[in-house]
Amino acid sequence: MCGIIGYIGNKEAMPILLQGLRRLEYRGYDSAGIAVLNDQETKYKIQIQRIRAVGKIDALADKLKGKDKEMKGTIGIAHTRWATHGGVTEENAHPHFACDGKLIIAHNGIIENYRQLKEHLGANHEFKSETDTEVLAHLIESHYTGDLRHAVEKALMHTRGTYGLVVMHADHPDKIVAARLGSPLVVGIGDGEYYIASDATPLLAYTKKVAFLNDGEIAEISRTGFETYNLRDESVAKCVEEIDWNDEQAQKQGYPHFMLKEIFDQPTVLEDAIRGRTNLEDGTAHLGGLSMSEEKMRGIHRIILIACGTAYYAAMVGKYAFERLAGITTEVDVASEFRYRDPVIDEHTLVFAISQSGETIDTLAAVREAKRRGAFVRGIVNVIGSTIARETGAGTYIHAGPELAVASTKAYINMSVIMILYALQFGRLRHTTLATGQRLIHALMEIPEKMNKILEQSEAIKKLAEKYSGYKNFLFLGRGINYPVVLEGSHKLKEVSYIHSEAYPAGEMKHGVNALLSPEFPVLAIMTKNQLYEKMRSNIEEVRARKSKVILLASEGDTEAQSLADDVIYVPQTMELLEPLLNTIPLQLFAYHMAVLLGRDVDRPRNLAKSVTVE
Ligand code: F6R
């Protein structure tokens, strides 16, 4: 969703802001803008110059061409907007000026009472957009008497809603004021220069030192440092953290799309996720982030996994793992449902919140609700320093590195493996034997190499996508541990190719879905060699009898698969519990190639955003 980048230092701000916007593109947006405070030129009457454009950052970059003089200055703010209040127009794009052209703001989040505030500000203020953000700009202006931070503080007392906010004022060429409530902001610390952004990705090219603002904090950032205050105007000490991602990871590295790059990253990031977290001798895992004594772990009777979208399908893999290895009753809940029902939670309940971004508003709200009800709550999160990571205090990073395609791929794999490791850790305190634990760890070590064997089939899967690209619907079928895999495969296909697809547990077919089967409705099914192989085989026979085309995912060496299917993708065998780590990859590749063939915007599918910070 919306992204913010701000800079204050000794370099020209405009190129830094423009590059920052490009790094924020992955979040999803429909317009963008840059404002620079020109404290060096007198020719321009208005000291703050602003340029905005609808559409891609390239459209903004085109408008900025030849404007180097006008946009000169070493302090500036910029924004990518994902429309909520008001249509996708240049007038609604951020940053927004207040009346006198001296104060300008960019804002993520929603000011819920903006209509009342607008009415209250009255006829003295002229509004040029339909946005809640512009109202906030005028509100800050109405409180301004020479001290910018105090004006922001006072204005925010009157707002209801969420914000990640950056403000610049022509009378203060030496500071940016930033405030956060519900929408993340991170300060980047350089050498005599500072950055402020909605996440760390645009900062990686410049610094790894960061400080995260908490809700209710307001920062004053200058060229010599930054101070943080709470809304009672008390100074708040901040600790500086080092992020271990690098800018290289946040680039395409020769791949045509981030999605393909991230699919190919999977063998490496899986190794990153498991490194140092298993103990072969004891046949167990050690995830320090759990911060729970063995006695407390034995006292857990119920696990609830909460997540949204792809993270939810990873959570379903987790359910199989927790129940099989640890024998703990495990529920999986969509975060937006969990937060509004009455979940039964007691002191023996452990809740895991699973999120790539660590900012998904529904998952965050579910975390808060679970905490209020007394559960142990832990995060399984990718983005370092994100809100869910911090609000769960303890928890585990999945180490997938920056994931910039909107469609999540490598995060799904690493979330799944972290839950399998947690299940092993719990299981070894219960009924999982040493031999099973050791077998699992051995099998896990072999996964990266097996993943590579699947990735080598990318071109063959592309040909398959070509063959099937004319179909308007797909049905995905799986059973057992492969049911979440087909849900995820179908989700990927919908997201990036816009083709309608459904996923079902194959045993459900006779209860209704069989009615859909026809030669126009191809079926992609997983029939790998596991305990449900024979059951799955019968289901496929039934599909074929109804003349649907069948693409089968089968285990290497399965000589019968060919006779059951129109096309077969072979995958290496592994322990059943680890199958999602392999079987998901061909489905990701199928969705990716299909999307490319159909000319879709693969990394930024229509109507979707990477980090869903509004409900
Ligand atoms: C799918 C996708 C979304 C996210 C969902 C949760 O490819 O990216 O379905 O999985 O929005 O996001 P996080 O994991 O950031 O909480």
Boltz pocket constraint, residues with backbone or C-beta under 6 A from the ligand:
constraints:
  - pocket:
      binder: B
      contacts: [[A, 308], [A, 309], [A, 310], [A, 311], [A, 312], [A, 354], [A, 355], [A, 356], [A, 357], [A, 358], [A, 359], [A, 360], [A, 363], [A, 405], [A, 406], [A, 407], [A, 408], [A, 409], [A, 495], [A, 609], [A, 610], [A, 611], [A, 612]]
      max_distance: 6.0
